[in-house]
């Protein structure tokens, strides 16, 4: 990106840092919160008729335009965190939340990463979420899937080398850089994005069948497909396309028909670095240099 383009992005981020925006998910009523990483509200609304999992898809404004920002603005210091179990495939928990502040934090990405896919499989997150629901019976359960965030699982792109299995940096070979450079069409990426959303909703359906209570489906942030000349989801952007996230509700069926197979290793891998500055590395990975 040109110096002018980078300056433009920085100016938008400066505005975003000063704005007090968004709704904390704890302000809403739910027993199980399903977080679909980088899921746009319009995308979920588009695929909802293809599944009997959910009906009406509403929207809300997120507290961040990136996972790290959403985590930092949702959990630290919030009294509900202490009675919440979180099961997550998102690597940014290693930097932006304190494991000890939760009733339990299961970082599935630390032991169920699929090198071939370049991400955490949705089924692995479902397995652990059902196990934790049955074993812990938590007041609140957060289940954070990595899909529909790239890499796109059922319809992978040649222009995508997947995610990096740590939060030190991101992989610069990804769809958003390819889109910005004109190396791939928006329609091609959108089709793969929607296919991945349908894929993860199958795993969410298994979860909903095997938990009880009110289940809400939302996202940490959306994703830019060229709006305002930007792509992906850089931090601190005050733009509707990346801050507008879905909100849909259903009820858990409380069945015991599914037997999770994934068991975490003992002891669990531990490596925590709090409050690291990821802003520049995330911009570099999106091609904003």
C-alpha positions in Angstrom: 0.0 0.0 0.0 1.2 3.5 -0.8 2.2 5.9 2.0 -1.0 7.9 1.3 -3.1 4.7 1.7 -1.3 3.8 5.0 -1.8 7.4 6.3 -5.5 7.1 5.4 -5.8 3.8 7.3 -4.0 5.3 10.3 -6.3 8.3 10.3 -9.3 6.0 10.5 -7.8 4.0 13.3 -7.1 7.2 15.3 -10.8 8.0 15.0 -11.7 4.5 16.0 -9.6 4.6 19.1 -11.4 7.7 20.4 -14.9 6.3 19.9 -16.8 4.6 22.6 -18.8 2.1 20.5 -20.4 -1.3 20.6 -22.4 -3.6 22.8 -20.7 -5.9 25.2 -22.2 -9.4 24.8 -22.6 -9.7 28.5 -25.3 -7.0 28.2 -27.5 -9.6 26.5 -29.2 -12.7 27.8 -27.7 -16.0 26.9 -26.5 -19.3 28.4 -24.3 -20.4 25.5 -22.7 -17.8 23.2 -21.4 -19.1 19.9 -18.8 -16.7 18.4 -18.1 -17.1 14.7 -14.8 -15.4 13.9 -15.0 -12.6 11.3 -18.6 -13.4 10.4 -20.5 -10.6 8.7 -24.2 -10.2 9.6 -25.2 -10.1 6.0 -23.4 -13.3 5.3 -25.1 -15.2 8.2 -28.4 -13.7 7.0 -27.7 -15.0 3.5 -27.1 -18.6 4.5 -29.6 -18.8 7.4 -32.5 -20.0 5.1 -30.3 -23.0 4.1 -30.3 -24.3 7.7 -33.0 -25.0 10.3 -30.6 -24.0 13.0 -31.7 -20.3 13.2 -34.4 -18.1 12.0 -34.2 -14.3 12.2 -30.7 -12.8 12.1 -30.5 -9.4 13.7 -27.3 -7.4 14.1 -25.4 -5.4 16.7 -22.3 -3.3 16.9 -19.2 -5.1 18.1 -16.8 -3.7 20.7 -13.9 -4.2 18.3 -12.9 -4.6 14.7 -10.4 -7.4 15.4 -10.3 -10.4 17.7 -7.7 -8.9 20.0 -9.7 -5.7 20.4 -12.9 -7.7 21.0 -11.4 -9.9 23.6 -9.8 -7.0 25.4 -13.0 -5.0 25.5 -15.2 -7.9 26.5 -13.7 -9.9 29.3 -11.0 -8.3 31.4 -12.5 -6.8 34.5 -16.1 -7.8 33.7 -17.7 -9.6 36.7 -19.5 -12.1 34.5 -16.1 -13.5 33.3 -15.6 -15.4 36.6 -18.7 -17.5 36.1 -18.0 -18.1 32.4 -16.3 -21.1 30.7 -14.7 -20.3 27.4 -13.8 -22.8 24.7 -11.8 -21.2 21.9 -10.0 -21.8 18.7 -8.7 -18.2 18.6 -5.0 -17.7 19.3 -5.4 -14.1 20.6 -6.6 -15.4 24.0 -2.9 -16.0 24.7 -2.3 -12.3 24.8 -5.6 -10.5 25.7 -7.3 -12.5 28.4 -6.3 -13.8 31.8 -7.0 -17.5 32.1 -7.4 -17.3 35.8 -10.3 -14.8 35.5 -12.6 -17.4 33.9 -14.3 -20.4 35.6 -12.3 -22.3 33.0 -10.5 -21.4 29.7 -10.0 -24.2 27.2 -7.7 -23.0 24.4 -8.3 -25.7 21.9 -5.9 -24.1 19.4 -3.0 -25.1 21.6 -3.5 -28.8 21.1 -6.0 -29.4 18.2 -4.4 -27.3 15.4 -4.6 -28.9 12.0 -1.4 -28.1 10.0 -3.0 -29.3 6.7 -6.0 -26.9 7.1 -3.9 -24.1 8.7 -6.5 -23.5 11.4 -8.5 -25.2 14.2 -11.2 -27.5 12.9 -14.7 -26.6 13.9 -15.4 -30.1 15.0 -12.6 -29.9 17.6 -14.2 -26.8 19.2 -17.6 -28.5 19.2 -16.1 -31.6 20.9 -14.5 -29.6 23.7 -17.5 -27.3 24.2 -19.9 -30.2 24.6 -17.5 -31.9 27.0 -17.1 -28.7 29.1 -20.9 -28.1 29.2 -21.4 -31.6 30.5 -18.5 -31.7 32.9 -18.7 -28.2 34.3 -22.4 -27.2 33.8 -21.3 -23.5 33.7 -23.5 -20.5 34.2 -22.3 -19.2 30.9 -20.4 -20.9 28.1 -18.6 -19.1 25.3 -17.7 -21.1 22.2 -15.4 -19.3 19.8 -15.0 -21.0 16.4 -12.3 -19.8 13.9 -14.6 -20.2 10.9 -15.7 -18.4 8.7 -12.3 -16.6 9.1 -9.8 -17.8 6.4 -8.4 -20.3 5.5 -11.7 -21.4 3.9 -12.0 -25.0 4.8 -14.3 -26.7 2.3 -13.2 -24.4 -0.6 -9.6 -23.5 0.0 -8.0 -20.7 -2.1 -4.6 -21.1 -3.7 -3.9 -17.5 -2.5 -4.1 -18.6 1.1 -1.4 -20.2 3.2 -3.6 -20.4 6.2 -3.1 -18.9 9.6 0.0 -18.9 11.8 -0.2 -21.0 14.9 0.7 -18.1 17.3 -0.3 -14.5 17.7 3.1 -13.0 17.1 2.3 -12.3 13.4 -0.2 -13.2 10.6 0.5 -14.9 7.3 0.8 -12.3 4.5 -0.3 -14.8 1.9 -4.1 -14.5 2.5 -7.2 -13.6 0.5 -7.3 -9.9 1.7 -3.9 -9.2 0.3 -4.8 -11.0 -2.9 -8.0 -9.0 -3.2 -6.3 -5.7 -2.6 -3.8 -6.5 -5.3 -6.4 -7.7 -7.8 -5.1 -11.2 -7.9 -8.5 -12.8 -7.2 -12.1 -11.7 -7.6 -14.4 -10.6 -4.8 -17.0 -13.1 -5.9 -14.5 -16.0 -5.6 -13.5 -15.0 -2.1 -17.1 -14.4 -1.0 -18.2 -17.8 -2.3 -15.4 -19.5 -0.3 -16.3 -17.4 2.7 -20.0 -18.4 2.6 -19.0 -22.1 2.1 -16.9 -21.9 5.2 -19.8 -20.3 7.1 -22.1 -23.2 6.1 -19.4 -25.6 7.1 -19.0 -24.2 10.6 -22.8 -24.0 11.1 -22.9 -27.8 10.7 -20.6 -28.1 13.8 -22.7 -25.5 15.6 -25.8 -27.5 14.9 -24.2 -30.5 16.8 -23.4 -28.2 19.6 -26.9 -26.8 19.9 -28.3 -30.3 19.9 -26.2 -31.2 22.9 -26.4 -28.2 25.2 -29.3 -26.7 27.1 -30.6 -23.1 27.5 -30.6 -20.1 25.4 -28.0 -20.2 22.6 -26.9 -16.9 20.9 -24.9 -16.8 17.7 -22.7 -13.8 17.0 -19.2 -12.8 15.9 -16.3 -11.0 17.4 -16.1 -8.7 14.3 -17.0 -8.6 10.6 -14.8 -8.4 7.5 -14.0 -5.8 4.9 -14.4 -6.8 1.3 -13.2 -3.5 -0.2 -15.5 -1.1 1.7 -13.7 2.3 2.1 -10.9 0.7 0.0 -9.9 -1.7 2.8 -9.8 -5.4 3.3 -9.8 -7.8 6.2 -10.2 -6.5 9.7 -7.5 -4.2 11.0 -7.8 -3.0 14.5 -9.7 0.2 15.7 -11.7 0.8 12.5 -14.9 2.7 13.0 -16.6 1.2 10.0 -19.9 -0.6 9.9 -18.8 -3.3 7.6 -16.3 -4.6 10.2 -18.2 -3.6 13.4 -21.6 -4.9 12.4 -22.0 -8.5 13.6 -24.9 -10.9 13.6 -27.1 -11.8 16.5 -29.4 -14.8 16.3 -30.9 -16.9 19.0 -32.1 -20.5 19.4 -32.6 -23.1 22.1 -30.3 -26.0 23.0 -32.0 -29.4 22.7 -30.2 -31.0 25.6 -29.6 -34.3 23.9 -26.8 -36.8 24.7 -26.6 -38.2 21.2 -23.1 -37.0 20.5 -20.0 -38.4 22.1 -17.0 -36.0 21.9 -13.7 -37.7 20.9 -11.2 -35.0 21.5 -9.4 -35.1 24.8 -6.8 -32.4 25.7 -3.3 -33.5 26.6 -2.0 -33.4 30.1 -0.5 -31.1 31.0 -1.9 -28.4 28.7 0.6 -26.3 26.8 1.0 -22.9 28.5 2.6 -19.7 27.0 1.1 -16.3 27.9 2.2 -12.8 26.8 -0.2 -10.1 27.9 -0.9 -6.8 26.2 1.5 -7.3 23.3 1.4 -4.7 20.5 0.0 -6.5 17.4 -1.1 -3.5 15.4 1.8 -3.2 13.0 2.2 -6.9 12.4 -1.5 -7.3 11.6 -1.3 -4.4 9.1 1.8 -5.9 7.5 0.0 -9.2 7.1 -2.9 -7.4 5.3 -0.4 -5.7 3.0 -0.7 -2.2 4.6 2.9 -1.3 4.7 
